[in-house]
Amino acid sequence: MPPSSSVTVSESNGLTFLDVSNSFASARVSLFGGHILSYVPKADGKERLWVSPHAYLNGERPIRGGIPVCWPWFSDDHGREKGALPAHGFLRTQVWKLVSSEDTEKGTTITLSPSFTRAEGFENDCTVTMVIAVGEILEVSLITENTGVVPFNFNCALHTYFQVDNIQHTQINGIEGDYKDKLDEWTLKPTPMPYTITGETDRIHLAPIEKAEIEVDGSVFTEVFSQGNDSLVVWNPWQGAASISDMDPFGYKHMLCVETSLTQGHTLAPGESHTLQQNIVPQ
């Protein structure tokens, strides 16, 4: 089935890209990883997603930036020694296929599916579908359905890198409660108020937070709505970016990860499905 009129297919360095342009916004999706790389609403023409200028865009490694898909585990929570299996699962390093695309009154809807959902560390019968709706807002839904005869447990995340002008002039609103601090042996700590980023940050907020705001220079730039999550992850490597091969040493100044996540384990019975959804709302 050919793509809809708002979708253009292109190839570069062995990767296939879908470029969306409609009256509401433009977006770019890589079929490698089922990875959203750009979202620019036409109302203000400002990019909402950050991609590292040193990102691998040749299929050799996961893409740094945009919206990586973590599934069926988050980070190294796969029950084996760290590094024994790919961090964040195996969907972000395989080629997805375009199932369908459609132009609607609200924009463009694209449906993708990965090449496979069974691999070492996760050998259950299921389907995974990602639905991307590009319009005045960006809606991303990751749908997991148990097609087998036994229940299984999984985690997942939409690991979104948001573009900010200056991380030192950025504040997050709407997050409350406790978080686990990966940088301090997973110690449980209260959410800071006001929530600013002043150093390396890697936190799992243990609540199904539905709305967060990214405020830059005193004005809300982007709202983040989450559904189907049990956590919200906040990450910025700060000066540790210098040790990350596919990041600019100063790239941390212009990005902030706010990740709609399922990190505490979710069990799907046979025939059940789960939708993890993140809506990116420009302001």
JOSUL-V383753 format. One record per backbone hydrogen bond with DSSP energy under -1.0 kcal/mol. NH is the residue of the N-H (numbers start at 1). CO is the residue of the C=O. E is the energy in kcal/mol with one decimal. If there is no record, write none. Layout:
BEGIN
nh=<NH;NH>
co=<CO;CO>
e=<E;E>
END
This chain:
BEGIN
nh=<7;8;10;12;15;17;18;19;20;21;22;26;27;28;29;30;31;33;35;37;38;40;42;45;48;50;52;55;66;67;70;71;77;78;84;88;89;90;94;96;97;99;100;102;104;108;109;110;111;112;113;119;122;127;129;130;131;132;133;134;135;138;139;140;141;142;143;144;145;146;147;148;152;154;155;156;157;158;159;160;161;162;163;164;167;169;170;171;172;173;179;180;181;182;184;186;187;189;191;196;201;203;204;205;206;207;209;212;213;214;215;216;217;219;221;222;223;224;225;226;227;230;231;232;233;234;235;236;240;241;242;243;244;247;251;253;254;256;257;258;259;260;261;262;266;268;271;272;274;276;277;278;279;280;281;283>
co=<4;19;17;15;12;10;29;8;27;6;25;40;20;38;18;35;16;94;30;28;28;26;24;41;39;161;64;52;50;36;157;88;74;76;81;75;86;71;91;31;113;111;111;109;107;134;102;132;100;130;97;122;119;145;143;112;141;110;139;108;137;280;133;278;131;276;129;274;127;272;125;125;268;266;72;262;70;260;68;158;66;256;48;254;253;166;167;215;195;213;189;204;187;202;181;181;184;179;177;194;236;234;180;232;178;205;207;224;173;222;171;219;169;216;214;214;281;212;279;210;277;261;261;205;259;203;257;201;237;238;239;240;241;244;248;250;251;162;235;160;233;158;231;156;154;152;146;269;144;142;227;140;225;138;223;221>
e=<-1.8;-2.7;-2.2;-2.3;-2.4;-3.2;-3.1;-3.0;-2.9;-2.1;-2.4;-2.0;-2.1;-1.5;-2.5;-3.4;-2.8;-3.1;-2.0;-3.2;-1.4;-2.8;-2.8;-2.2;-2.1;-2.1;-2.0;-1.9;-2.8;-2.1;-2.6;-1.7;-2.2;-2.0;-2.5;-3.0;-1.7;-1.0;-1.1;-3.4;-3.0;-2.6;-1.4;-2.2;-3.3;-2.2;-2.9;-3.0;-2.7;-2.9;-1.8;-2.6;-2.8;-2.0;-2.4;-2.6;-2.4;-3.2;-2.8;-3.3;-1.8;-2.3;-2.4;-2.4;-2.4;-3.0;-3.4;-2.8;-2.5;-2.8;-1.2;-1.0;-1.7;-2.1;-2.7;-1.6;-2.0;-2.4;-2.2;-1.9;-2.9;-2.8;-1.9;-2.0;-2.3;-2.0;-1.3;-2.7;-2.8;-2.4;-2.9;-2.5;-2.2;-2.1;-1.6;-1.9;-1.4;-2.8;-2.4;-1.2;-3.0;-2.5;-2.1;-2.9;-1.6;-1.8;-2.3;-2.1;-2.6;-3.0;-3.4;-2.9;-2.8;-1.7;-2.9;-1.4;-2.7;-3.3;-2.6;-2.2;-2.2;-1.9;-1.9;-1.7;-2.2;-2.2;-1.8;-2.4;-2.1;-2.0;-1.5;-1.7;-1.6;-1.9;-2.1;-1.5;-2.0;-1.5;-2.4;-1.3;-3.0;-1.1;-1.8;-3.3;-2.1;-2.9;-2.3;-2.4;-2.7;-2.6;-2.5;-2.5;-2.7;-3.0;-2.8;-2.0>
END
